[in-house]
Amino acid sequence: MAKILVIRFSALGDVAMTIPVVYSLAIQYPQHEIVIVSRPVLEPAFRMLPGNVSLFCADLKGIHKGISGLNRLFRQLKEMNFDYVADLHNVLRSQYLCFRFKLAGVPVAVIDKGKVGKRRLIRRYRKVFENQKNSFLRYSDVFGRLGFPFSLNFSSIYENRQKPPVQLQQITGEKGGMKWIGIAPFAKHKGKIYPLELEEQVVAHFSKDLRVKVFLFGGGKMEQGILDEWVVKYPSVVSMAGKIQMENELILISLLDVMLSMDSANMHLASLVNTPVISVWGATHLYAGFMGWNQSVENCVQVDLDCRPCSVFGNKKCFRGDYACLFKIKPETIIEKIQTILD
């Protein structure tokens, strides 16, 4: 039996993307033990993986902060006697840990992020518009280099349809024969966020449909404030912001008929529970390799512009200054795609 350490600290969406890969590895190598070192936010999802997978929670803002914290983290991990280390992050923190493990004689493999191809894809002039290898394949390649080749095979973290716990049902009510839509209008960077005044038109449209219930997802005080304003305008809509923990959020998302999301963590959370996603792409592009697991390209909403994509993560200023990639998307287009799935 081998013991494999998997490193991926952040971001939430990228950590979520490791789950189909680790699941596939675990079921095809049941004799091996797999330990993921990451932040604790997705612990409820990792808990649903096969029994040979466990999570080691890194406290990067507390006892594992800074170089002394990393040294403490390394000592804790080293005591677990790993045979292999798979670095799925390739940032300073993980590089330092890998350096220490290499000195200790432990075989290490590190993700190739494909930065050259991505730079060519997003540059302003002389773009090379080629579909890059997706993150799932990049993650699985790391294990292949350690001597553990496998095929990706994943549907959902849940084997069966989940029954909502009482505390969740008190907020959502009974589903019955209604169609449930989740709308997650936010993302970390401006280049990924569909203009809220246009997004609100989508919310308004479905709030009038008595056969449909809309749930809004977001985090943080500013986002929660915006969603609360929408709930006042559209009383049939329910905001989940600040009301439930990740475990119940995943259960609720699994019960949705469709999720509307930006190129954000919510797309990946929905993908973990096999919920179809209508995803909105602005400054970023699915060619960069961050499409949700098993999601359909037909459900991606985007406009073709010569300047797209201008960013891998959506964090760069718009070349044009007008974010046409987002403002040119009509609410009617999104409504039609959602309706197609509901029908």
C-alpha positions in Angstrom: 0.0 0.0 0.0 1.2 3.5 -0.9 0.4 6.7 0.9 0.0 9.7 -1.4 -0.1 13.4 -0.4 -2.1 15.7 -2.6 -1.5 19.5 -2.2 -4.0 22.1 -3.4 -4.7 25.0 -1.1 -6.9 27.4 -3.1 -9.0 28.8 -4.7 -12.4 27.3 -3.9 -13.2 26.5 -7.6 -9.8 24.9 -8.2 -10.0 22.8 -5.1 -13.4 21.6 -6.2 -11.9 20.6 -9.5 -9.6 18.2 -7.7 -12.5 16.1 -6.5 -13.5 14.3 -9.7 -9.8 13.5 -10.2 -9.1 12.3 -6.6 -12.3 10.3 -6.7 -11.3 8.6 -9.9 -7.8 7.8 -8.5 -9.3 6.5 -5.2 -11.7 4.0 -6.8 -9.1 2.7 -9.3 -6.4 2.4 -6.6 -8.4 1.3 -3.5 -5.4 -0.3 -1.9 -3.6 3.1 -1.6 -4.3 5.9 1.0 -4.8 9.4 -0.3 -4.5 12.5 1.9 -5.4 16.0 0.5 -3.9 19.0 2.3 -6.1 22.0 1.7 -8.3 24.6 3.5 -11.3 23.2 5.4 -14.0 24.9 3.4 -14.7 21.9 1.2 -14.5 19.3 3.9 -18.1 18.3 3.4 -17.4 17.4 -0.2 -14.2 15.5 0.6 -16.0 13.6 3.3 -18.2 12.0 0.6 -15.2 10.5 -1.3 -14.2 6.9 -1.0 -12.9 5.6 2.4 -9.2 5.7 1.3 -9.4 9.5 0.9 -9.0 11.9 3.8 -8.5 15.7 4.3 -5.7 17.3 6.3 -6.9 20.9 7.0 -4.2 23.5 6.6 -4.6 26.7 8.7 -2.8 29.1 6.4 -4.0 32.2 8.3 -3.1 30.7 11.7 -0.6 28.1 12.8 0.5 27.3 9.3 1.0 31.0 8.3 4.4 32.2 7.1 7.7 30.3 6.8 7.5 29.1 10.4 4.0 27.9 9.9 5.0 26.1 6.7 7.8 24.4 8.6 5.3 23.3 11.2 3.0 22.0 8.4 5.8 20.1 6.8 6.8 18.4 10.1 3.2 17.4 10.7 2.9 15.9 7.2 6.3 14.3 7.3 5.2 12.4 10.4 2.5 10.7 8.3 5.2 8.9 6.2 4.1 9.7 2.7 5.5 7.6 -0.2 4.6 10.2 -2.9 3.7 13.9 -3.1 1.4 15.3 -5.9 1.5 19.1 -6.1 -1.7 20.3 -7.9 -1.1 23.9 -7.0 2.5 24.9 -7.9 2.8 28.1 -5.9 5.4 29.3 -3.4 3.8 27.4 -0.4 3.5 24.1 -2.2 6.9 24.5 -3.9 8.5 24.9 -0.5 6.8 21.8 0.9 7.8 19.9 -2.2 11.4 21.0 -1.8 11.4 19.7 1.8 9.9 16.4 0.8 12.5 16.0 -2.0 15.3 16.6 0.5 13.7 13.8 2.6 13.8 11.5 -0.4 10.1 11.4 -1.2 9.2 11.3 -5.0 7.4 14.5 -6.0 5.4 15.5 -9.1 4.2 19.0 -9.9 1.4 20.3 -12.1 2.2 21.8 -15.4 -0.1 24.8 -15.6 0.4 25.4 -19.3 1.3 29.0 -18.8 2.8 29.5 -22.3 -0.3 28.4 -24.1 -2.6 30.4 -21.8 -0.5 33.6 -22.3 -0.8 33.1 -26.1 -4.6 32.7 -25.7 -5.1 35.9 -23.7 -2.6 38.3 -25.2 -4.1 41.3 -26.9 -2.5 40.9 -30.3 -1.6 37.8 -32.3 -3.7 35.5 -30.2 -3.3 31.8 -30.6 -6.9 30.7 -30.1 -6.4 27.1 -29.1 -8.3 25.0 -26.6 -5.9 24.3 -23.7 -5.7 21.1 -21.7 -8.3 21.3 -18.9 -7.4 21.3 -15.3 -8.8 17.8 -14.7 -6.4 16.3 -17.2 -3.5 18.4 -15.8 -4.3 17.1 -12.3 -4.4 13.5 -13.5 -1.2 13.9 -15.4 0.6 14.6 -12.1 -0.4 11.2 -10.7 0.5 9.6 -14.0 4.1 10.9 -13.6 4.2 9.3 -10.1 3.3 6.0 -11.6 -0.5 6.0 -11.1 -2.2 6.4 -14.4 -6.0 6.2 -14.4 -9.1 7.3 -16.3 -11.4 10.0 -15.1 -14.8 8.5 -14.0 -17.0 10.7 -11.8 -20.7 11.7 -11.7 -21.5 13.1 -8.3 -20.2 13.1 -4.7 -23.6 11.8 -3.8 -24.5 8.2 -4.6 -28.2 8.8 -4.2 -30.6 11.8 -4.3 -30.2 13.7 -1.1 -33.1 14.4 1.2 -32.8 18.0 2.6 -32.3 18.1 6.4 -35.1 19.8 8.4 -33.1 23.0 8.9 -32.6 23.4 5.2 -36.2 22.5 4.4 -37.4 25.2 6.8 -35.8 27.8 4.5 -36.5 26.2 1.1 -39.9 24.6 1.7 -41.0 21.4 0.0 -40.0 21.1 -3.7 -42.9 19.0 -4.8 -43.4 19.4 -8.5 -41.8 22.8 -8.7 -38.7 23.6 -10.7 -35.8 25.0 -8.7 -33.3 27.4 -10.2 -30.1 28.5 -8.5 -28.6 31.9 -9.5 -25.1 32.8 -8.4 -24.5 36.3 -9.8 -21.1 37.0 -8.3 -17.4 36.1 -9.0 -14.1 37.2 -7.5 -13.2 39.5 -10.3 -15.2 42.1 -12.3 -14.3 40.6 -15.7 -16.4 37.5 -14.7 -19.5 39.2 -13.4 -22.5 39.6 -15.6 -23.8 43.2 -15.0 -26.2 43.1 -12.1 -28.8 45.2 -13.7 -29.0 42.6 -16.5 -28.8 39.7 -14.1 -31.8 41.2 -12.2 -33.9 40.9 -15.4 -33.3 37.2 -15.3 -34.3 37.0 -11.7 -37.4 39.1 -12.4 -38.5 36.9 -15.3 -38.5 33.7 -13.3 -39.9 35.2 -10.2 -43.2 35.6 -12.0 -43.4 31.9 -12.9 -45.5 30.1 -10.3 -44.0 26.8 -11.4 -40.5 27.9 -10.5 -38.6 28.8 -7.3 -35.4 30.9 -7.5 -32.6 30.6 -4.9 -29.9 33.2 -4.8 -26.3 32.3 -3.8 -23.6 34.7 -2.6 -21.2 35.4 0.2 -19.9 38.5 2.0 -21.9 41.5 3.3 -22.0 43.5 0.0 -23.3 40.5 -2.0 -25.8 39.6 0.7 -27.0 43.2 0.7 -27.6 43.1 -3.1 -29.4 39.8 -2.9 -31.6 41.1 0.0 -32.7 44.0 -2.2 -33.7 41.6 -4.9 -35.7 39.6 -2.4 -37.6 42.7 -1.4 -38.5 43.4 -5.0 -39.3 39.8 -5.9 -40.8 38.2 -2.8 -41.0 34.7 -4.3 -37.2 34.6 -4.6 -35.1 33.2 -1.7 -31.6 34.4 -0.8 -29.4 31.7 0.7 -26.6 34.1 1.5 -25.4 33.7 5.1 -28.1 31.2 5.9 -26.5 27.8 5.4 -23.1 26.1 5.7 -21.3 24.4 2.9 -22.7 20.9 3.7 -26.3 22.1 3.2 -25.4 24.3 0.3 -24.1 21.3 -1.6 -27.3 19.4 -0.8 -29.5 22.3 -2.0 -27.5 22.7 -5.2 -27.9 18.9 -5.9 -31.7 19.4 -5.7 -31.7 22.3 -8.3 -32.9 21.7 -11.8 -30.4 24.2 -13.1 -27.8 26.6 -11.8 -27.0 30.0 -13.4 -23.4 30.8 -12.5 -20.5 32.9 -13.7 -17.1 31.3 -14.4 -16.8 30.9 -10.6 -16.7 28.4 -7.8 -20.5 27.9 -7.9 -20.1 26.4 -11.4 -17.7 23.8 -9.9 -19.8 23.1 -6.8 -22.8 22.4 -9.0 -20.7 20.1 -11.2 -19.7 18.1 -8.1 -23.4 17.2 -7.6 -24.3 16.6 -11.2 -26.5 19.7 -11.6 -26.5 21.3 -15.1 -25.0 24.8 -15.2 -25.7 27.7 -17.5 -22.4 29.5 -17.2 -21.7 33.1 -18.3 -18.2 33.8 -19.7 -16.9 37.4 -20.1 -13.2 38.2 -19.9 -12.4 34.5 -19.4 -13.0 31.6 -21.8 -13.6 27.9 -21.5 -10.6 27.4 -23.8 -8.4 28.2 -20.8 -9.4 24.9 -19.3 -11.6 25.8 -16.3 -14.9 24.5 -17.5 -17.0 22.7 -14.9 -16.8 18.9 -14.8 -19.1 17.2 -17.3 -20.8 20.5 -18.2 -22.1 21.0 -21.7 -20.5 23.6 -24.0 -24.1 24.2 -25.3 -24.9 25.7 -21.9 -22.1 28.3 -22.0 -23.2 31.9 -22.7 -20.6 34.1 -24.4 -20.1 36.5 -27.2 -17.3 36.3 -29.8 -15.0 39.3 -29.7 -11.5 39.7 -31.0 -10.3 40.7 -27.6 -11.7 37.6 -25.8 -10.3 36.2 -23.7 -8.2 38.9 -22.2 -7.5 37.1 -18.9 -7.2 33.6 -17.5 -8.8 34.6 -14.2 -10.8 37.7 -15.1 -8.6 39.9 -13.0 -7.2 42.2 -15.7 -8.6 45.5 -16.8 -10.8 45.5 -19.9 -8.7 46.4 -23.0 -11.7 48.3 -24.4 -12.8 49.8 -21.1 -16.5 48.9 -21.7 -16.7 45.2 -20.8 -18.5 44.5 -24.0 -17.9 40.8 -23.5 -20.5 40.9 -20.7 -22.8 43.8 -21.6 -23.4 42.3 -25.1 -25.0 39.2 -23.6 -28.7 39.7 -23.6 -30.8 38.5 -20.6 -33.1 36.9 -23.1 -30.3 34.6 -24.2 -29.8 33.4 -20.6 -33.5 33.0 -20.0 -33.9 30.9 -23.1 -31.1 28.5 -22.1 -32.5 28.1 -18.6 -36.0 27.5 -20.0 -34.6 24.8 -22.4 -33.3 22.9 -19.4 -36.4 23.3 -17.4 -38.5 22.1 -20.3 
